[in-house]
Amino acid sequence: MAFQFPDHFRFADTHEYASLDGELVRIGISAFAVDQLGDIVFVDLPEVGDLLKRGTTFGSVESVKAVEDLHAPISGELVRINESVLASPDELQNDPHGEGWLLVVRPSDPAQLQDLMDAATYANKVAVESSN
């Protein structure tokens, strides 16, 4: 299956994405990650005001197959969570790069975005993982 990844997104090795929107960054998980999980039944997210540290766990996504930890692609202060995904986890499954975002963060170091993969590099990584 071929996945499309928005060109302006940056991706972590653990399949979370970060999308710069002005001074804030929207965080979610990639369509590839959602596909690998299958039917998503529960999403656990931190509280607004929490501080995220790049690389550390900030929540989890539970599917009928598995529970997967979510890892912060960048550090910063959590300013908003997607309440609709908490209420209807299938929204994450239906539109992970759009309405299925998870968090909005005020980054403590916006330069951390440059440490993440661009869409083309991530697409190549996913292609290799899919073929294994």
Backbone as a ProteinNet text record, in pm:
[ID]
protein_1_A
[PRIMARY]
MAFQFPDHFRFADTHEYASLDGELVRIGISAFAVDQLGDIVFVDLPEVGDLLKRGTTFGSVESVKAVEDLHAPISGELVRINESVLASPDELQNDPHGEGWLLVVRPSDPAQLQDLMDAATYANKVAVESSN
[TERTIARY]
84.2	0	88.3	58.9	134.5	69.4	148.8	99.9	141.9	57.9	89.5	117.7	230.6	267.3	282.8	214.9	223.4	368.3	403.1	540.9	589.9	499.4	541.7	552.7	519.1	531.4	675.8	713	839.9	804	882.7	847.4	957.8	914.3	1006.7	1021.4	1129	1154.1	1043.9	976.3	870.2	732.2	726.9	606.5	514.8	560.1	484.8	525	431.2	465.6	455	521.5	515.9	496	400	368.8	366.4	458.9	468.6	350	282.6	168.7	189.1	256.6	291.7	397	367.7	461.5	433.3	328.7	289.3	317.7	320.1	344.3	232.6	172.9	68.8	137.6	99.4	160.5	52	88	-2.1	79.2	10.6	81.9	51	146.1	135.3	28.7	-11.8	-107.9	-51.1	79.7	143	124.5	149.2	133.7	-10.3	-104.1	-245.9	-279.3	-228.4	-252.5	-197.8	-80.4	-18.8	-96	-157.6	-233.3	-365.3	-430.8	-563.5	-671.2	-777.4	-891.6	-853.8	-853.8	-816.6	-938.7	-922.7	-1035.7	-1020.5	-895.7	-874.5	-748.4	-754.7	-639.1	-622.4	-500.3	-467.5	-368.4	-404.8	-320.5	-296.4	-188.7	-160.1	-253.5	-231.8	-314.7	-253.4	-340.2	-293.8	-208.9	-97.2	-4.4	112.9	99.9	210.9	327.8	447.6	567.4	610.1	632.3	679.1	829.2	897.5	1040.7	1063.8	1133.7	1156.9	1206.8	1142.8	1181.8	1113.9	1046.5	980.1	834.5	777.6	639.3	543.5	440	339.6	198.4	178.8	45.4	50.6	-68.5	-73	-195.3	-185.3	-296.2	-320.7	-447	-481.6	-568.4	-530.3	-610.1	-652.7	-728.7	-766.3	-644.1	-534.8	-412.2	-312.9	-298	-187.6	-209.7	-128.5	-120.4	18.6	25.8	153	172.2	291.3	325.2	346.6	314.7	340.5	462.4	551.4	674.6	677.4	716.9	720.8	830.4	793.2	894.5	977	922.3	992.2	955.4	1031.4	1001.6	916.5	830.9	751.9	635.6	559.3	443.1	317.3	239.9	114.6	10.8	-38.8	-135.6	-276.9	-287.9	-421.4	-416.8	-524.2	-538.6	-662.7	-664.6	-778.3	-883.2	-976.8	-1081.8	-1167.3	-1185.9	-1271.6	-1208.6	-1073.8	-1008.9	-1025	-1022.7	-1045.4	-1186.6	-1283.8	-1423.3	-1450.6	-1385.1	-1405.5	-1270.9	-1206.2	-1074	-1072	-1187.8	-1191	-1159.8	-1173.3	-1135.6	-985.6	-907.7	-764	-739.5	-812.9	-796.5	-840.4	-945.3	-1001.1	-921.1	-855.4	-786.3	-666.7	-563.9	-453.6	-375	-367.6	-289.3	-374.4	-504.4	-594.9	-663.4	-791.6	-871	-828.9	-744.9	-702.2	-574.2	-533.2	-415.6	-438.5	-330.8	-341.6	-319.4	-209.6	-170	-126.4	-132.4	-67	28.1	153.6	260.3	326.3	362.6	447.4	590.3	666.7	799.1	895	975.7	1078.5	1201	1219.1	1329.8	1282.7	1227.9	1175.3	1278	1406.2	1511	1507.7	1444.8	1433.5	1358	1274.4	1201.4	1298.1	1410.6	1508.4	1574.6	1564.9	1621.5	1531	1408.6	1312.5	1324.1	1272.9	1276.9	1178.4	1217.5	1120.9	1030.6	926	826.4	887.4	978	1037.8	1123.1	1201.4	1285	1197.4	1091.9	1000.2	930.3	886.9	820.7	913.9	1042.2	1138.9	1152.7	1156.2	1164.7	1044.1	925.5	801.7	800.7	849	853.8	942.4	1054.4	1144.4	1077.4	1015.6	948.9	833	760.8	646.4	690	808.3	854.6	916.7	943.1	1003.3	900
-118.6	0	124.4	217.5	342.9	447.8	509.4	612.3	749	847.5	986	1059.6	1131	1206.9	1353.2	1443.4	1586	1635.8	1709.5	1757.3	1844.9	1919.3	2010.9	1943	1815	1741.5	1695.6	1680.7	1618.4	1494.2	1388	1259.7	1206.3	1147.9	1080.7	935.6	875.1	734.5	645.5	692.8	617.5	645	711.6	732.6	846.1	929.7	1050.7	1158.6	1249.2	1362.3	1492.5	1594.4	1729.8	1823.9	1913.5	2008	2149.1	2232.3	2369	2450.7	2519.4	2604.3	2735.8	2831.2	2956	2927.9	2963.2	2938.4	2807.2	2737	2612.3	2494	2374.8	2252.3	2153.6	2103.2	2000.7	1864.1	1774.4	1641.7	1536	1431	1317.9	1195.1	1090.8	973	954.7	896.8	885.5	784.8	800.1	706.3	564.4	551.9	419.7	357.6	435.2	385	343	423.9	391.8	262	246.5	125.4	2.4	14.9	-96.4	-134.3	-35.9	-61.5	-133.2	-100.7	-157.9	-75.1	-139	-67.7	-8	125.4	197	210.5	171.1	171.2	269.9	317.2	406.7	488.9	615.7	705	769.5	766.7	827.9	940.5	1062.9	1180.3	1253.3	1331	1407.2	1527.7	1603.4	1720.4	1847.7	1941.6	2072.6	2132.9	2192.5	2249.9	2159.2	2029.1	1937.2	1974.5	1942.5	1964.6	1832.6	1834.3	1715.7	1727.4	1615.2	1612.6	1519.3	1569.4	1493.3	1352.5	1254.7	1115	1041.2	1112.9	1046.8	1016.7	922.5	880.8	988.2	1017.4	1114.9	1059.1	938.6	879	746.3	696.3	568.6	561.9	471	440.2	290.5	254	113.3	71.2	-40.5	-97.6	-237.8	-303.8	-441.4	-532.2	-487.2	-566.5	-542.6	-414.6	-381	-245.6	-217.5	-84.4	-31.9	84	143.3	276.4	295.9	423.1	529.2	652.6	768.1	840.4	884.2	951.5	1093.3	1186.2	1327	1348.4	1399	1425.7	1550.9	1639.8	1761.1	1790.1	1878.3	1921.6	2047.9	2064.9	2186.1	2172	2279.7	2284.5	2248.7	2156.7	2114.5	2225.5	2279.6	2388.5	2345.9	2230.8	2185.6	2036.4	1966.4	1826.9	1815	1715.4	1693.5	1610.8	1679.4	1614.6	1521.2	1555.1	1471.6	1334.7	1326.8	1196.9	1113.8	1180.3	1107.8	1051	1128.8	1085.1	980.3	994.9	903.2	865	762.6	723.5	689.3	654.4	623.7	746.5	866.7	988.3	988.8	938.3	924.2	827.4	721.1	618.8	670.2	748.1	793.9	906	991	1108.1	1146.3	1059.3	1084.9	1212.1	1253.5	1372.6	1499.3	1484.5	1599.4	1613.7	1577.4	1592.6	1497.6	1400.1	1303.4	1339.8	1467.7	1511.8	1485.7	1486.1	1455.2	1575.1	1647.6	1755.5	1879.1	1992.6	2114.4	2157.5	2182	2210.6	2343.9	2418.8	2536.6	2487.5	2476.1	2414.5	2497.4	2428.3	2497.6	2524.6	2444.1	2462.9	2423.6	2520.2	2488.2	2424.2	2443.1	2382.7	2229.8	2173.8	2027.9	1969.4	2048.4	1999.9	1956.1	2022.6	1990.2	1853.7	1803	1671.2	1557.4	1590.4	1489.4	1467.3	1353.9	1321.6	1406.4	1443.7	1507.6	1397.8	1437.6	1342.9	1238.9	1279.3	1185.4	1080.7	1123.6	1030.2	933.2	986.2	900	800.9	845.3	755.7	640.7	669.8	564.2	466.3	517.8	432.8	339.3	394.1	316.2	209.1	244.7	148.3	29.6	57.1	-50.9	-136.3	-70.8	-144.8	-228.9	-177.6	-248.5	-372.3	-367.2	-479	-589.9	-562.5	-664.5	-752.3
0	0	0	-88.1	-95.8	-5.9	77.2	167.7	117.3	140.8	108.5	239.2	243	362.2	323.7	395.1	361.6	360.6	256.2	238.1	353.1	417	523.2	660	669.2	795.1	814.4	941.9	979.7	1060.9	1048.6	1108.5	1199	1311.5	1402.7	1359.4	1400.5	1371.6	1428.5	1532.5	1599.5	1539.7	1422.9	1341.8	1387.9	1481.1	1512.1	1411.6	1384.4	1297.8	1374.5	1321.5	1375.8	1257.9	1272.3	1165.5	1224	1177	1225.6	1174.7	1267.5	1234.6	1309.2	1245	1312.3	1417.2	1542.3	1652.2	1723.6	1680.9	1745.9	1654.3	1713.6	1637.6	1666.7	1560	1571.2	1563.5	1653.3	1662.6	1644.7	1572.2	1553.6	1517.6	1469.9	1421.9	1274	1204	1058.3	1015.3	891	831.8	832.8	814.6	820	958.1	1064.2	1201.1	1227.1	1181.4	1199.2	1127.3	1005.3	927.8	1000.4	1059.1	1130.3	1256.1	1319.4	1442.4	1415.2	1305.5	1279.6	1347.3	1391.1	1451.2	1585.8	1592.6	1714.9	1804.6	1931	2023.9	2139	2164.8	2278.7	2256.3	2296.5	2290.1	2427	2478.9	2608	2582.9	2624.6	2602.7	2734.4	2743.5	2865.2	2879.4	2985.1	3014.6	2955	2917.4	2873.6	2985.3	2947	3043.9	3074	3043.4	3065.2	2974.5	3021.4	2941.2	2879	2748.4	2677.9	2656.4	2664.9	2637.9	2519.6	2420.7	2298.6	2330.7	2266.8	2283.3	2396.7	2485.2	2597.4	2564.4	2636.4	2614.6	2664.9	2585.1	2629.7	2630.7	2589.4	2587.5	2514.8	2478.4	2408	2317.7	2222	2132.2	2144.5	2168.7	2183.5	2065.7	2006.3	1898.5	1940.1	1854.1	1885	1879.3	1815.4	1803	1915.8	1959.1	2049.8	2115.2	2215.9	2275.5	2242.5	2180.7	2142.1	2213.9	2270.5	2332.6	2225.8	2260.6	2175.4	2231	2142.2	2184.2	2128.4	2212.3	2171.1	2066.3	1948.7	1846.9	1876.6	1959.8	2002.2	2147.3	2209.9	2346.5	2342.6	2444.1	2453.2	2549.2	2558.6	2647.9	2569.8	2624.3	2562.8	2580.6	2469.3	2477	2435.8	2368.7	2326.9	2294.6	2329.9	2289.3	2201.3	2118	2028.7	2103	2164.1	2242.9	2156.9	2029.6	1944.7	1919	1916.2	1901.1	2028.2	2144.9	2269.7	2273.7	2225.9	2225.7	2117.8	2002	1889.1	1828.9	1883.5	1832.7	1683.6	1628	1484.9	1399.8	1456.8	1384.5	1353.6	1446.3	1424.4	1309.1	1307.5	1204.8	1067.8	1063	936	871.2	951.8	896.5	984.3	991.8	1084.8	1055.3	930.2	895	893.7	917	917	1052	1056.1	1178.2	1290.5	1260.1	1360.1	1433.7	1428.9	1505.1	1653.3	1732.5	1874.4	1965.7	1944.7	2035.7	1959	2028.3	1981.3	2092.7	2052.9	2148.2	2113.6	2218.3	2199.7	2218.7	2108.9	2119.4	2204.3	2284.4	2362.3	2275.3	2169.4	2076.6	1935.7	1860.2	1726.9	1633.9	1659.9	1576.9	1583.4	1687.6	1697.2	1577.9	1513.4	1396	1285.6	1276.4	1172.3	1195.5	1318.7	1349.2	1302.4	1265	1220.6	1070.3	1023.9	880.6	802.6	680.4	591.4	533.6	463.2	414.1	320.4	231.8	136.3	207.8	304.5	380.4	458.6	519.7	595.3	502.7	386.3	290.2	251.5	234.2	203.2	319.2	440.7	559.7	566.4	543.7	549.7	440	321.4	211.9	248.3	312.1	353.9	462.1	562.4	669.9	617.2	519.1	462.1	384.6	326.5	245.6	330.4	456.8	545	609.5
[MASK]
++++++++++++++++++++++++++++++++++++++++++++++++++++++++++++++++++++++++++++++++++++++++++++++++++++++++++++++++++++++++++++++++++++

